[in-house]
């Protein structure tokens, strides 16, 4: 049958690099797409690309340019296209640039589906738990999506447009709505990263009361879901999956567990030293 090819976009991101790693480890020829020369990336994004450089073939492409997309697909002839690239700067803010995100997350989809029409390639789109409404209740499979932040609006629009295009062009598509990924090469300064660095160095860290509950999921587990979705294309044209553990754990308990694993004193965790962010939901 030959080696299958996977085109993965957004590989300089935390989840994107792990998707490239996982597909390469599963025997795929991985074409890792970046928007500019991969050698030009610096900081944590540069570190991620360097980490996967021996496992993938890099390709530079402007995903909003239909001609460039057409050429990339003609050159690579992929079996799986992972549409992970998206505009995520300032994603947690109400000042998120919705116009810019719609150009990448939504408008760029139709040229992609046109190019893939008539091929054997399936598409996996990265969605988000932000497509649901933020609330103090856990999400349910029966919940209607009604996002209250602009990032969630753009991701839901992406899901709806992917559904329309999948049916119009006959391109099998799966949407993976991921919850809260955690693992190596995550952005420095996030909660789990900050706590681990502090406690392994025997340093105290000021935290909110941490009574909120969060569904963290190891990034390698998320990547394993994408590998399974790549074998699900023959079942029906379009489907959506919530990618989570299904159980939110209280942050204070989770962080205390991290201290236990690290052999550190839980007293280093200064719960209540900071206030919770305004509007932060109690459960995700």
Secondary structure as GFF3:
##gff-version 3
##sequence-region A 1 284
A	DSSP	beta_strand	5	9	.	.	.	ID=ss1
A	DSSP	alpha_helix	14	25	.	.	.	ID=ss2
A	DSSP	beta_strand	29	34	.	.	.	ID=ss3
A	DSSP	three_ten_helix	38	40	.	.	.	ID=ss4
A	DSSP	alpha_helix	43	52	.	.	.	ID=ss5
A	DSSP	beta_strand	57	60	.	.	.	ID=ss6
A	DSSP	alpha_helix	66	76	.	.	.	ID=ss7
A	DSSP	beta_strand	80	83	.	.	.	ID=ss8
A	DSSP	alpha_helix	98	102	.	.	.	ID=ss9
A	DSSP	pi_helix	103	107	.	.	.	ID=ss10
A	DSSP	alpha_helix	108	116	.	.	.	ID=ss11
A	DSSP	beta_strand	122	128	.	.	.	ID=ss12
A	DSSP	three_ten_helix	129	131	.	.	.	ID=ss13
A	DSSP	alpha_helix	150	169	.	.	.	ID=ss14
A	DSSP	beta_strand	173	178	.	.	.	ID=ss15
A	DSSP	beta_strand	180	182	.	.	.	ID=ss16
A	DSSP	alpha_helix	191	200	.	.	.	ID=ss17
A	DSSP	beta_strand	205	206	.	.	.	ID=ss18
A	DSSP	beta_strand	213	214	.	.	.	ID=ss19
A	DSSP	beta_strand	216	218	.	.	.	ID=ss20
A	DSSP	alpha_helix	219	229	.	.	.	ID=ss21
A	DSSP	beta_strand	238	243	.	.	.	ID=ss22
A	DSSP	beta_strand	249	250	.	.	.	ID=ss23
A	DSSP	alpha_helix	251	262	.	.	.	ID=ss24
A	DSSP	three_ten_helix	266	268	.	.	.	ID=ss25
A	DSSP	beta_strand	269	270	.	.	.	ID=ss26
###
